[in-house]
Every structure is written in structure tokens, then in C-alpha cells.
Amino acid sequence: FDLVAHGTPVALKSAGWSVQEPEGFVPGTLSIAVTTFNRPDYALRHIGTLAGDSGVVDILDRFILVDQGTDKVRAQPQFEEQAAVLGDRLKVIEQGNIGGSGGFSRGMDETLKDGRSKYVMLLDDDVSIETEGILRAVNFADFTRTPTIVGGHMFNLYERSVLHTYGEQVDDGRYFWRPAVNTKEAHDFGASNLRTTPWMHRRIDVDYNGWWMCMIPTSIVREVGYALPVFIKWDDAEYGIRAKEHGITTVTLPGDAVWHMPWSEKDDTIDWQAYYHQRNRWVAALSHSPRKKGGRMPFESIAVDVRHLISMQYSAVEVRLKALEDVLSGPDHLHATIADRLDWVRKTRAGFTDAQITPDLHSFPRVLGSGEVDADHEPNYVAESLVRAATGLLRQLRPVRDDAMDNPQVAVPAVEARWWRLASLDSALVSSSDGSGASWYKRDRKQFGSMLLRTVRLHMKLMAEWDNNARRYKDALPEFTGQQAWQETFAAVSVEDYERGEAKI
């Protein structure tokens, strides 16, 4: 509601939303699970924030901190003081790095074993939270007629008034995530408030909620299982889709939110995460896609590989090809490789110049050109995109200029390193999206031909065997997301538990 004063002062003394409690109503309590990797300062901030709100403490059974890094939270000078405030509500678990899906699944498992909480809330370690959001989520969930997953929006951590994403859906035609229908990304409340934003004046339905802030009733965890064992990417989207298939609704609650770095600030499709983007999208599609042979998804997949190839991003293609090989090997590889696949990805990428980031730009040879690139604008329509892509492919037949191997032709900022620019070059000095340095992209005809042939063969095999692979993944889904499989993985990567100041193996 709004209060508007017309000529005389108005004082608001109290206000509240309320609903009638049904007979036998018992308010729920929750456990909060945070996964962290070498961000001890963020984790300590979470502890302090939660401990500072008596309302949250009253309904908090456990704050489960799953520490998978080498810079341990409990080794920080401030830890003992912060931990003392939460007392036995705090449980710190140290284990090997098995990604966000491994850390959050551990949080789910610990919550179920503890047996007290009606809900488990999953929170990213690098978000800024308002405890009011936690209280709102619990209050709303308490009054849903059936168990419901309740999550929050994501605001931009760097532009606090900007709502980066309202809600999320999965486009089953191309099997990829997208903003919920009838929503807009990056809405600035500083420029247009709720009253003057018509698209927010309606109900918005979502398929899933990002695990930057997502609360799941423990009854749903028991029914649906734990996260997909994929390390990172697609675990939250797949969980929402899996829950939906069980008849469970996900709500992104208006007025409930966290602040997080927006994905527009980085390009993780070309770094080590490229493997997980590719592998996990295929696993999710094979497990859930309602379209014959995944709809447009396989064709987009090969198009992305071609885009990377004409952009001289060979490291991304190499790990994406490994992702497809792993998908073809079947669902058993998911738990078997969750702890060590990242090491392979990093070692493999290190052998490609486009993945070798050098902080000192003066260590590179002098840039030859003025920085101007022939294709300096984004294709405006499909036909132009196809023409540009065809031109980029045909260009691969031309010999590489000798001087382009001795000196970068141009310097390209990360924000402008798009395929339609890079496809017209033989080499380029490309800055990293986080500003930590630059990489020297070099066109390699032999690499291009070999990788193009491999991706065509793998995609043809995946398409030919789609139905069989879909059956394998669907049949195995309850097993590899189940408690037993995850507990075996936890045991394999266990370091030690740290609870109330006493470490135990």
C-alpha cells in the first residue's frame, strides 16, 4: 500500500499483513545451507547477519556452512567470536570441492538427518541478504496449501536499485533458461517504482528459482531427492523442473530478494565453466525434455561450437567436446567424476593460448592494427547472422597471415569480443571479462578442422542415440539424486566436520 498526504501531516504508527491461522497451525522452522569456496569473509558476514536478527534466530534450527575451500572459514581470526553468537545452531562441514550441487546437497542431507526443520534454505555465499527476506519466505511457505518451493529475486549487487531478474523459466523448445514470460531484466526501481511498472501488476509463474536464495520444504527433499550431481550450472533449474514433474510449485515471492553479482558482468561460457554449461544442459534435457530429440537444443549446441571455433576460442570447444563424450558414457559418470573433472578441465585449457590470461599487457608483442574490426555491429536479423557465420566458416579455408602469428592484429575489449567481430580476424588480443588481463587468440586451421569434425560426429551420435540415452538418464535419475548415492560421494570427499569448536573425523 501507499500513503499519500494531502495538505496535512500523516504518521504511520503500525501496519501489517495478516491471514487467519488454520486450526492446528504450527509455524515452521528452517535450516540454512551455504556452500563456500575460499570466501571466508563472505561466510563470516552471513553468520554475523543471521546472528544479528533475533527473529531469524528464533526460527533457525541450523546454519550449515559447507566449506569446500583451502582458505578455511574456521581458520579466520574472527571465526570464534562470530560462531559463539550462533552457538550450537552453527555447523561447519569441511569437505573436498564438489561444487555448488555437492555443497547444497550436503546441506539438504544434514537437514534431513537433523530431523527438526520444516524447510532448508539454500543461499549463495557471495550474496548480500536482508533477514526480512528469510522471515517472509518462511511465513509465506507456512500458509501455502501444499508444500511449495519459495525463492527470492536477484538484485544487482553493484546497482542496488536494479532488479536483475524477477523470475526464471526453462524454454523447453530449446531447453535453455530464460526470464519468466511477462518480465523484464535489469529493471531499475530508481527510475520506475512499483506503482509505475505495469508488468509487475500481475501474477508471474516460474519453473524454478535460482539457488542464490531458494527455500525447499524438507518433505519435498524427501520426495524429489537432492541436487543433480553436476558440480555447478543447471542444478537449480533441473531441480525446479523435477519438482514440477512431481506436481510441486515453485514461487518467486514478490518482495523477497538478495543482491548478487549479475551474470552480465562475466562470460563464463568460455572459461572452465564451459564444460559444465554443455554437459549439464544435455543431462537436464535428456532427463526432462518433452520435445522429440530435445527440440532445437542439439542444433543450438553444435551452433555454439561453431561460434566458438570461428572466434578462435578453441579451449572452450575442447572441454565442450569432452562434455559430450561424458554424456554419451551414461549417468554413472556424474558422481564418479564430480570431484576431479574440474582439475582435468583446468589442465586441458592451460594448453590453449586463448585460455592463457596474462596480467601484464606489455608482455605481448605490439598490436599491429588500429583496433578497428570490419564487422563492428551485431547482426540485426537472422539472414545477416547466417551470412556472417557462413563468411566466418569460409574464411577458415584461407591461410593464416604470418604477421598475425607474430603480433596481434587488434586489441578487443571483452565486452566487444563477439563472434561476428572475431570471425574476421587471424589473431586478437582479447581482455578478460573480469579485467585481470588478456589472452592472445590465434587462428589455427588444423585445430579448426579437427574440432569441427569431432563436434559433428559427436552430435550425430547423440542425435541418433537420443531415445536410448534419454531412457538411461530418466531411469537413473532417482538413484543418482538420491540420498545413498550422495552420501557415498560425501564419504569419498570427506575432510572433517567442525561443530561447536570440536573437530571430528
C-alpha positions as CSV (number, residue, x, y, z in Angstrom):
1,F,0.0,0.0,0.0
2,D,0.9,3.6,-0.4
3,L,0.2,6.5,2.0
4,V,-0.3,10.0,0.4
5,A,-0.5,13.2,2.5
6,H,-2.8,15.8,1.1
7,G,-2.1,19.1,2.9
8,T,-1.8,17.7,6.4
9,P,0.9,15.5,8.1
10,V,0.4,11.7,8.2
11,A,2.1,9.4,10.7
12,L,2.2,5.7,10.2
13,K,2.3,4.0,13.6
14,S,2.0,0.4,12.7
15,A,0.9,-1.9,9.8
16,G,1.0,-5.5,8.9
17,W,-0.3,-8.1,6.5
18,S,-2.1,-11.0,8.3
19,V,-4.1,-14.1,7.5
20,Q,-6.2,-16.3,9.7
21,E,-4.3,-19.2,11.2
22,P,-6.0,-22.5,10.3
23,E,-6.9,-25.0,13.0
24,G,-3.8,-26.8,14.3
25,F,-1.4,-24.4,12.7
26,V,2.2,-24.9,13.7
27,P,4.8,-22.3,12.3
28,G,7.8,-23.9,10.6
29,T,11.5,-23.6,11.4
30,L,14.3,-23.8,9.0
31,S,18.0,-24.7,8.4
32,I,20.0,-22.5,6.1
33,A,22.7,-24.1,4.0
34,V,25.6,-22.1,2.5
35,T,28.3,-23.5,0.3
36,T,31.6,-21.6,0.2
37,F,34.9,-22.0,-1.6
38,N,37.7,-19.7,-0.4
39,R,35.4,-16.8,0.5
40,P,35.7,-16.9,4.3
41,D,34.9,-13.2,4.7
42,Y,31.6,-13.7,2.9
43,A,30.8,-16.7,5.0
44,L,31.6,-14.8,8.3
45,R,29.4,-11.9,7.1
46,H,26.5,-14.3,6.7
47,I,27.0,-15.7,10.2
48,G,27.0,-12.1,11.6
49,T,24.0,-11.1,9.7
50,L,21.9,-14.0,10.8
51,A,23.0,-13.8,14.4
52,G,22.1,-10.2,14.5
53,D,18.4,-10.8,13.9
54,S,16.5,-12.3,16.8
55,G,13.5,-13.1,14.6
56,V,15.6,-15.3,12.4
57,V,17.4,-16.9,15.3
58,D,14.1,-17.8,16.8
59,I,13.1,-19.9,13.8
60,L,16.7,-21.1,12.9
61,D,17.5,-24.7,13.7
62,R,20.8,-24.9,12.0
63,F,23.1,-22.7,9.9
64,I,25.0,-25.3,7.9
65,L,28.2,-23.9,6.3
66,V,29.8,-26.4,3.8
67,D,33.4,-25.2,3.4
68,Q,35.0,-26.8,0.3
69,G,38.0,-24.4,0.0
70,T,41.6,-24.3,1.2
71,D,41.3,-21.0,3.0
72,K,39.2,-22.3,5.8
73,V,36.5,-20.3,7.5
74,R,37.3,-21.7,10.9
75,A,40.9,-20.6,10.5
76,Q,39.9,-16.9,10.4
77,P,40.7,-14.8,13.4
78,Q,37.1,-13.6,13.7
79,F,35.5,-17.1,13.5
80,E,35.3,-18.0,17.2
81,E,33.7,-14.7,18.1
82,Q,31.2,-14.9,15.3
83,A,30.5,-18.6,15.9
84,A,29.8,-18.1,19.6
85,V,26.8,-15.9,18.8
86,L,25.0,-18.7,16.9
87,G,26.3,-21.4,19.3
88,D,25.1,-24.9,18.6
89,R,23.0,-23.6,15.8
90,L,26.1,-23.4,13.7
91,K,27.6,-26.4,12.0
92,V,30.6,-26.1,9.8
93,I,31.4,-29.1,7.5
94,E,34.7,-29.3,5.6
95,Q,34.8,-31.5,2.6
96,G,36.5,-31.7,-0.8
97,N,35.4,-29.4,-3.5
98,I,32.4,-31.0,-5.3
99,G,30.8,-27.7,-6.4
100,G,27.6,-26.0,-5.5
101,S,25.5,-29.0,-6.2
102,G,27.7,-31.0,-3.8
103,G,27.6,-28.4,-1.1
104,F,23.9,-27.8,-1.3
105,S,23.2,-31.5,-1.4
106,R,25.3,-31.8,1.8
107,G,23.1,-29.1,3.4
108,M,20.0,-31.0,2.4
109,D,21.4,-34.2,3.8
110,E,22.4,-32.6,7.1
111,T,19.0,-31.0,7.5
112,L,17.2,-34.3,6.9
113,K,19.5,-36.2,9.3
114,D,18.9,-33.5,12.0
115,G,15.2,-34.0,11.6
116,R,13.9,-30.8,13.1
117,S,13.4,-28.3,10.2
118,K,10.4,-28.0,8.1
119,Y,12.5,-26.1,5.5
120,V,16.0,-25.9,4.2
121,M,17.1,-22.6,2.6
122,L,19.9,-22.6,0.1
123,L,21.9,-19.4,-0.1
124,D,24.9,-18.4,-2.2
125,D,28.0,-17.4,-0.2
126,D,28.6,-14.2,-2.2
127,V,25.1,-12.6,-1.8
128,S,24.1,-9.7,0.3
129,I,21.0,-10.7,2.3
130,E,18.3,-8.9,4.3
131,T,17.0,-11.1,7.0
132,E,13.5,-9.8,6.4
133,G,13.5,-11.8,3.2
134,I,14.1,-15.0,5.2
135,L,11.2,-14.3,7.5
136,R,8.9,-13.5,4.6
137,A,9.8,-16.8,2.8
138,V,9.1,-18.8,5.9
139,N,5.8,-17.0,6.7
140,F,4.6,-17.4,3.1
141,A,5.6,-21.1,3.0
142,D,3.8,-21.8,6.3
143,F,0.5,-20.7,4.7
144,T,0.7,-22.5,1.3
145,R,-1.9,-25.1,0.9
146,T,0.6,-27.7,-0.3
147,P,4.4,-27.8,0.2
148,T,5.9,-25.2,-2.1
149,I,9.4,-24.1,-3.0
150,V,9.8,-20.5,-2.2
151,G,12.6,-18.3,-3.6
152,G,13.6,-14.7,-4.0
153,H,14.5,-12.4,-6.8
154,M,18.1,-11.3,-7.6
155,F,19.0,-7.6,-7.4
156,N,22.3,-6.3,-8.9
157,L,24.9,-6.1,-6.2
158,Y,26.6,-3.2,-8.0
159,E,23.4,-1.2,-8.7
160,R,21.3,-1.8,-5.6
161,S,18.1,-0.4,-7.1
162,V,18.2,-2.7,-10.2
163,L,16.2,-5.9,-10.2
164,H,18.4,-8.1,-12.3
165,T,16.0,-11.0,-12.7
166,Y,12.4,-11.3,-11.4
167,G,11.9,-15.0,-12.1
168,E,13.1,-17.9,-14.2
169,Q,11.7,-20.4,-16.7
170,V,13.1,-23.1,-19.0
171,D,12.2,-22.8,-22.7
172,D,11.5,-26.4,-23.5
173,G,11.7,-25.7,-27.2
174,R,15.5,-25.0,-27.0
175,Y,15.9,-26.3,-23.4
176,F,17.6,-23.3,-22.0
177,W,16.8,-20.9,-19.2
178,R,15.2,-17.5,-19.8
179,P,13.5,-14.7,-17.8
180,A,9.9,-15.6,-17.0
181,V,7.3,-14.6,-19.5
182,N,6.0,-11.1,-19.0
183,T,9.0,-10.0,-17.0
184,K,11.9,-7.7,-17.9
185,E,15.6,-8.0,-16.9
186,A,17.5,-5.2,-15.2
187,H,14.5,-3.1,-14.1
188,D,15.7,0.0,-12.2
189,F,13.3,0.9,-9.3
190,G,15.2,4.2,-9.1
191,A,13.8,5.1,-12.4
192,S,10.3,3.4,-12.2
193,N,8.8,2.3,-8.9
194,L,6.3,-0.5,-8.4
195,R,3.3,1.8,-9.0
196,T,4.6,3.0,-12.4
197,T,5.7,-0.5,-13.5
198,P,2.6,-2.1,-15.1
199,W,4.2,-5.5,-15.9
200,M,4.7,-6.2,-12.2
201,H,1.0,-5.8,-11.6
202,R,0.2,-9.4,-12.4
203,R,1.0,-12.9,-11.2
204,I,4.3,-14.3,-12.6
205,D,4.7,-18.0,-12.6
206,V,8.2,-19.6,-12.7
207,D,9.7,-23.0,-13.4
208,Y,12.4,-22.7,-10.8
209,N,14.2,-20.3,-8.5
210,G,17.9,-19.7,-8.6
211,W,19.8,-21.1,-5.7
212,W,21.1,-17.6,-4.8
213,M,18.1,-17.8,-2.4
214,C,15.8,-20.8,-2.5
215,M,13.8,-22.4,0.3
216,I,12.7,-26.0,-0.1
217,P,10.4,-27.9,2.3
218,T,12.1,-31.0,3.7
219,S,9.1,-33.0,2.7
220,I,9.9,-32.1,-0.9
221,V,13.6,-33.1,-0.5
222,R,12.5,-36.5,0.8
223,E,10.1,-36.9,-2.2
224,V,12.2,-35.4,-5.0
225,G,15.7,-36.1,-3.9
226,Y,18.9,-34.0,-3.7
227,A,20.6,-31.9,-6.4
228,L,21.7,-33.2,-9.7
229,P,25.4,-34.2,-9.2
230,V,26.8,-31.8,-11.8
231,F,29.2,-29.6,-9.7
232,I,27.9,-26.3,-11.0
233,K,25.3,-25.0,-13.5
234,W,21.8,-26.3,-14.1
235,D,21.4,-27.9,-10.6
236,D,18.8,-25.3,-9.6
237,A,16.9,-25.3,-12.9
238,E,16.8,-29.1,-13.1
239,Y,15.6,-29.3,-9.5
240,G,12.7,-27.0,-10.2
241,I,11.7,-28.9,-13.4
242,R,12.0,-32.2,-11.5
243,A,9.8,-30.9,-8.7
244,K,7.3,-29.7,-11.3
245,E,7.0,-33.2,-12.7
246,H,6.1,-34.3,-9.1
247,G,3.3,-31.7,-9.1
248,I,5.2,-29.2,-6.9
249,T,5.0,-25.5,-7.5
250,T,7.9,-23.0,-7.2
251,V,7.1,-19.4,-6.2
252,T,9.4,-16.5,-6.6
253,L,7.9,-14.4,-3.9
254,P,7.4,-10.7,-4.6
255,G,9.3,-8.6,-2.1
256,D,11.8,-11.4,-1.3
257,A,15.3,-10.9,-2.7
258,V,19.1,-11.0,-2.4
259,W,21.8,-8.9,-4.0
260,H,24.2,-10.8,-6.2
261,M,26.7,-10.1,-8.9
262,P,24.8,-10.2,-12.2
263,W,25.8,-12.7,-14.9
264,S,26.1,-9.8,-17.3
265,E,29.3,-8.9,-15.5
266,K,31.1,-12.1,-16.7
267,D,31.2,-14.6,-19.6
268,D,31.5,-18.0,-18.0
269,T,30.6,-19.8,-21.3
270,I,34.3,-19.6,-22.5
271,D,36.1,-20.3,-19.2
272,W,36.4,-23.5,-17.2
273,Q,32.6,-23.5,-16.8
274,A,32.1,-24.1,-20.5
275,Y,32.3,-27.8,-19.8
276,Y,29.5,-27.7,-17.2
277,H,27.3,-25.4,-19.3
278,Q,27.4,-28.0,-22.1
279,R,27.4,-31.3,-20.2
280,N,24.7,-30.3,-17.7
281,R,22.3,-28.8,-20.3
282,W,22.4,-32.1,-22.2
283,V,21.9,-34.1,-19.0
284,A,18.9,-32.0,-18.0
285,A,17.4,-32.2,-21.5
286,L,17.8,-35.9,-21.7
287,S,16.2,-36.3,-18.3
288,H,13.2,-33.9,-18.8
289,S,12.8,-32.5,-22.3
290,P,9.2,-33.1,-23.6
291,R,10.3,-32.5,-27.2
292,K,11.3,-35.1,-29.7
293,K,15.1,-35.4,-29.6
294,G,15.3,-32.3,-27.5
295,G,13.7,-29.9,-29.9
296,R,16.2,-27.2,-31.1
297,M,18.7,-27.9,-28.3
298,P,21.1,-30.2,-30.2
299,F,21.2,-27.8,-33.1
300,E,21.9,-24.9,-30.9
301,S,24.6,-27.0,-29.2
302,I,26.6,-27.5,-32.4
303,A,26.0,-23.9,-33.5
304,V,27.6,-22.8,-30.2
305,D,30.7,-24.9,-31.0
306,V,30.9,-23.4,-34.5
307,R,30.6,-19.9,-33.0
308,H,33.5,-20.7,-30.6
309,L,35.6,-22.1,-33.4
310,I,35.3,-19.1,-35.8
311,S,36.0,-17.0,-32.7
312,M,39.3,-18.8,-32.1
313,Q,38.1,-20.0,-28.7
314,Y,39.5,-23.5,-29.1
315,S,39.8,-24.2,-25.3
316,A,36.1,-23.8,-24.8
317,V,35.4,-26.2,-27.7
318,E,37.8,-28.8,-26.4
319,V,36.1,-29.0,-22.9
320,R,32.7,-28.9,-24.5
321,L,33.6,-31.9,-26.7
322,K,34.7,-33.8,-23.5
323,A,31.3,-32.9,-22.0
324,L,29.6,-34.6,-24.9
325,E,31.8,-37.7,-24.5
326,D,30.9,-37.8,-20.9
327,V,27.2,-37.5,-21.6
328,L,27.5,-40.5,-24.0
329,S,29.2,-42.6,-21.4
330,G,26.0,-42.6,-19.3
331,P,24.8,-41.3,-15.9
332,D,27.3,-43.3,-13.9
333,H,30.0,-40.7,-14.7
334,L,28.2,-37.9,-12.8
335,H,29.1,-39.0,-9.3
336,A,32.3,-40.7,-10.4
337,T,33.8,-37.5,-11.9
338,I,32.3,-34.8,-9.7
339,A,35.4,-34.3,-7.6
340,D,38.1,-34.5,-10.3
341,R,36.6,-33.3,-13.6
342,L,37.4,-29.6,-12.8
343,D,41.1,-30.5,-12.5
344,W,41.1,-32.1,-15.9
345,V,39.3,-29.1,-17.4
346,R,41.8,-26.6,-16.0
347,K,44.8,-28.6,-17.1
348,T,43.3,-29.0,-20.6
349,R,42.5,-25.4,-21.0
350,A,46.0,-24.4,-19.9
351,G,47.4,-25.8,-23.2
352,F,45.5,-23.3,-25.3
353,T,46.6,-19.7,-25.9
354,D,43.1,-18.3,-25.8
355,A,42.8,-19.5,-22.2
356,Q,46.2,-18.2,-21.0
357,I,45.5,-14.9,-19.3
358,T,48.5,-12.6,-18.8
359,P,48.1,-9.7,-16.4
360,D,50.9,-7.6,-17.9
361,L,49.7,-6.4,-21.3
362,H,53.1,-5.0,-22.1
363,S,54.5,-8.6,-22.3
364,F,52.6,-9.1,-25.5
365,P,54.0,-8.1,-28.9
366,R,52.9,-4.8,-30.2
367,V,49.4,-4.7,-31.7
368,L,49.5,-4.3,-35.5
369,G,46.2,-2.6,-36.3
370,S,44.3,0.4,-35.1
371,G,41.8,-1.6,-33.2
372,E,39.1,-1.3,-35.9
373,V,37.3,-4.5,-36.9
374,D,35.5,-5.0,-40.2
375,A,32.3,-6.4,-38.6
376,D,31.7,-3.7,-36.0
377,H,27.9,-4.2,-35.4
378,E,25.8,-7.0,-34.2
379,P,23.7,-8.8,-36.9
380,N,20.3,-7.2,-36.9
381,Y,18.3,-10.2,-38.3
382,V,18.6,-13.9,-38.9
383,A,19.6,-13.7,-42.5
384,E,22.5,-11.4,-41.7
385,S,23.7,-13.7,-38.9
386,L,23.7,-16.6,-41.3
387,V,25.6,-14.7,-43.9
388,R,28.2,-13.6,-41.3
389,A,28.5,-17.2,-39.9
390,A,28.9,-18.6,-43.4
391,T,31.6,-16.0,-44.2
392,G,33.4,-16.8,-41.0
393,L,33.4,-20.5,-41.9
394,L,34.6,-20.0,-45.4
395,R,37.4,-17.7,-44.1
396,Q,38.8,-20.7,-42.2
397,L,39.9,-22.1,-45.6
398,R,42.3,-19.1,-46.1
399,P,45.9,-19.4,-44.9
400,V,46.7,-17.6,-41.7
401,R,48.6,-14.4,-42.2
402,D,52.2,-14.8,-40.9
403,D,52.4,-11.4,-39.3
404,A,49.2,-12.2,-37.3
405,M,51.2,-15.0,-35.6
406,D,54.0,-12.6,-34.6
407,N,51.8,-9.8,-33.5
408,P,48.1,-9.5,-32.5
409,Q,46.1,-7.8,-35.3
410,V,43.9,-5.8,-32.9
411,A,43.1,-5.4,-29.2
412,V,39.5,-6.3,-28.4
413,P,37.8,-5.5,-25.0
414,A,35.9,-8.4,-23.5
415,V,32.6,-6.6,-24.0
416,E,33.2,-6.4,-27.7
417,A,34.7,-9.9,-28.2
418,R,31.7,-11.3,-30.0
419,W,31.8,-13.9,-32.7
420,W,30.9,-11.6,-35.6
421,R,34.0,-9.5,-34.8
422,L,36.5,-12.2,-34.0
423,A,35.4,-14.3,-37.1
424,S,37.1,-11.8,-39.4
425,L,40.5,-11.9,-37.7
426,D,43.5,-14.2,-37.7
427,S,44.6,-13.1,-34.2
428,A,43.5,-10.7,-31.5
429,L,44.5,-9.6,-28.0
430,V,41.3,-10.1,-26.0
431,S,40.8,-8.8,-22.5
432,S,39.2,-11.0,-19.8
433,S,35.8,-10.1,-18.6
434,D,37.0,-9.6,-15.0
435,G,39.7,-7.3,-16.1
436,S,42.5,-9.5,-14.8
437,G,44.5,-9.5,-18.0
438,A,44.3,-10.6,-21.6
439,S,44.7,-13.6,-23.9
440,W,46.1,-13.9,-27.4
441,Y,43.6,-15.5,-29.7
442,K,45.3,-17.2,-32.8
443,R,43.5,-18.8,-35.7
444,D,44.6,-22.4,-36.2
445,R,43.3,-24.1,-39.4
446,K,44.3,-27.6,-38.3
447,Q,42.7,-27.1,-34.9
448,F,39.5,-25.8,-36.5
449,G,39.2,-28.7,-38.9
450,S,39.8,-31.3,-36.3
451,M,37.4,-29.9,-33.8
452,L,34.7,-29.3,-36.3
453,L,34.8,-32.9,-37.4
454,R,34.7,-34.1,-33.8
455,T,31.8,-32.0,-32.9
456,V,29.8,-33.1,-36.0
457,R,30.5,-36.7,-35.2
458,L,29.5,-36.4,-31.5
459,H,26.4,-34.5,-32.2
460,M,25.3,-37.0,-34.9
461,K,25.9,-39.9,-32.4
462,L,23.9,-38.1,-29.7
463,M,21.0,-37.4,-32.0
464,A,21.0,-41.0,-33.3
465,E,21.0,-42.4,-29.7
466,W,18.8,-39.7,-28.2
467,D,15.9,-42.0,-27.2
468,N,18.2,-44.6,-25.7
469,N,20.2,-42.1,-23.7
470,A,17.1,-40.3,-22.5
471,R,15.8,-43.5,-21.2
472,R,19.0,-44.2,-19.4
473,Y,19.2,-40.8,-17.7
474,K,15.5,-40.8,-16.8
475,D,15.6,-44.3,-15.3
476,A,18.7,-43.5,-13.3
477,L,17.6,-40.0,-12.1
478,P,16.1,-41.1,-8.8
479,E,19.2,-43.1,-8.0
480,F,21.9,-40.5,-8.7
481,T,20.0,-37.7,-7.0
482,G,19.1,-40.0,-4.1
483,Q,20.4,-39.9,-0.5
484,Q,22.5,-43.1,-0.7
485,A,24.5,-42.1,-3.9
486,W,25.2,-38.6,-2.4
487,Q,26.2,-40.0,1.0
488,E,28.7,-42.3,-0.7
489,T,30.1,-39.2,-2.5
490,F,30.3,-37.2,0.7
491,A,32.2,-40.1,2.3
492,A,34.7,-40.1,-0.6
493,V,35.5,-36.4,-0.3
494,S,35.1,-36.0,3.5
495,V,37.8,-33.9,5.3
496,E,36.3,-33.4,8.7
497,D,33.3,-32.0,10.5
498,Y,33.7,-29.0,12.7
499,E,30.9,-28.4,15.2
500,R,30.8,-26.2,18.3
501,G,34.6,-25.9,18.3
502,E,35.3,-29.6,18.2
503,A,36.7,-31.2,15.1
504,K,35.9,-34.8,14.4
505,I,36.8,-37.2,11.6
